[in-house]
Amino acid sequence: LKAVNLLPKILGMEENSNLLLTATIFPNPINKTSILTIKSAFKGNLSLTIMDLSGKSLTKSGIEVSEGKNIIRIGDLNLNTGTYYCSLETGNFRKVLSFIKK
């Protein structure tokens, strides 16, 4: 088993990332459920991963996005109060959002 520090990868985003995809989480901070809004320049599959501050993956799922606006309801994640990351990934592209769980 190899230990990998994900924090630099999480915080380092490509300059053109905003051209391909923008995303927001509302409300933020969240209580139980939230809405993830994704505006995508492409149609395809994304990997959605929720991580803690250390970069540890807590939950992972696949979502399909269409070109344009996509609205995804995120149910209760059973997270403790704190700050988390939501990573959206496809191929060598990654968009990372932070959110707070009340």
C-alpha positions in Angstrom: 0.0 0.0 0.0 1.5 3.3 -1.1 0.6 6.6 0.8 -0.2 9.5 -1.5 -0.6 13.1 -0.4 -3.7 14.3 -2.4 -3.8 17.8 -1.0 -1.5 19.5 -3.6 -3.6 17.8 -6.4 -6.8 18.9 -4.8 -5.7 22.5 -4.5 -3.9 22.7 -7.9 -6.4 23.2 -10.7 -5.8 23.6 -14.4 -6.1 27.1 -15.8 -8.7 26.1 -18.4 -10.9 24.2 -16.0 -13.5 26.9 -15.9 -13.9 26.7 -19.7 -15.0 23.0 -19.5 -17.1 23.0 -16.3 -18.4 25.2 -13.6 -20.1 23.9 -10.5 -21.7 25.2 -7.3 -23.1 23.6 -4.1 -26.1 25.3 -2.6 -26.8 25.8 0.2 -23.3 26.1 1.7 -23.0 25.3 4.6 -25.3 22.3 4.1 -27.5 20.6 6.7 -28.8 17.3 5.2 -29.3 17.8 1.5 -27.9 20.1 -1.1 -28.0 20.9 -4.8 -25.0 20.5 -7.0 -25.4 22.6 -10.1 -23.0 21.8 -13.0 -22.6 23.8 -16.2 -20.8 21.7 -18.6 -19.3 22.3 -22.0 -19.4 18.6 -22.8 -21.7 15.5 -22.5 -20.2 12.6 -20.6 -19.6 10.8 -17.3 -18.1 12.4 -14.2 -16.8 10.8 -11.1 -18.1 12.6 -8.0 -16.0 12.0 -4.8 -16.6 13.5 -1.4 -13.3 13.8 0.6 -12.3 15.0 4.0 -9.6 17.7 4.6 -6.9 15.1 4.4 -8.0 13.9 1.0 -9.4 10.6 2.2 -12.3 9.5 -0.1 -15.5 9.1 1.9 -18.0 8.4 -0.9 -17.7 8.0 -4.7 -20.3 7.8 -7.4 -20.6 8.3 -11.1 -22.9 10.9 -12.7 -23.8 11.6 -16.3 -23.8 15.2 -17.4 -25.3 16.8 -20.5 -23.9 19.9 -22.2 -25.4 22.9 -20.5 -26.9 23.1 -17.0 -27.2 20.0 -14.9 -28.9 19.9 -11.4 -28.0 17.0 -9.1 -29.6 16.6 -5.7 -27.2 15.3 -3.1 -28.9 13.5 -0.2 -27.9 13.2 3.4 -24.2 12.1 3.3 -24.1 11.2 7.0 -21.1 13.5 7.5 -19.9 15.0 10.8 -19.8 18.7 11.2 -16.8 20.1 9.3 -15.3 21.1 6.0 -15.2 18.7 3.0 -14.2 18.6 -0.7 -16.4 17.6 -3.6 -14.3 16.5 -6.6 -15.7 16.2 -10.1 -13.4 14.2 -12.4 -13.2 12.9 -15.9 -10.0 11.8 -17.7 -7.3 14.2 -16.7 -9.7 17.0 -15.8 -10.7 17.8 -12.2 -12.8 20.4 -10.6 -12.8 20.7 -6.8 -15.3 22.5 -4.6 -15.2 22.9 -0.8 -18.3 22.9 1.4 -19.2 23.0 5.1 -21.5 20.5 6.8 -23.3 22.0 9.8 
